């Protein structure tokens, strides 16, 4: 299953972008130029037969969705190769699995939210996606124990997780820092199509190292509320 984004944050492959635009216009039966300030997430399933589904969302959500989908892809890839990677200790594997389940839930919920409305316009909002983006940029972890710790130690001028609007966070600053420190786990500059092709055999172990660095719990036990 492939995902592509239009418009792209890096439109440096005009031929690919033109094909993506053609698919969107054909699938939606609209002139892509007629829908301003909107983004398109195209999902292409190749098995058992090729099918295409286009999801229209406000343009402001594009970067959050790309981040979410690459995180989902990266975690799924690591879990798929986990028998060969021999991830230890068990806590490390569990953290990878738990976070995959969470981001997969966010993505599934977002798709369901979009399907429930007749027309998604520029003012449409997804509370779950916005909450994901706020917590990702501010806390950088989504497990209850980390959220509790953040709330317990939050200073008066720190973001309030339940009331901070998504546009108030420094997403660009967070994203740039994340990509610089974790170029494989973040997707780096690969912003047009997910998954990456071709994937070299050396990428997955290196991606795992970056993932374990991001989810570094040190001596913290797995705790749930």
URFENLIN-V181204 format. One record per helix or strand of 3 or more residues. SS is the DSSP state (helix for helix, strand for strand). FROM is the first residue (numbers start at 1). TO is the last residue. If there is no record, write none. Layout:
<<SS;FROM;TO> <SS;FROM;TO>>
This chain:
<<strand;2;6> <helix;14;28> <helix;32;34> <strand;38;45> <strand;51;58> <helix;59;80> <helix;82;85> <helix;90;115> <helix;127;138> <helix;144;153> <helix;166;168> <helix;171;181> <helix;201;214>>
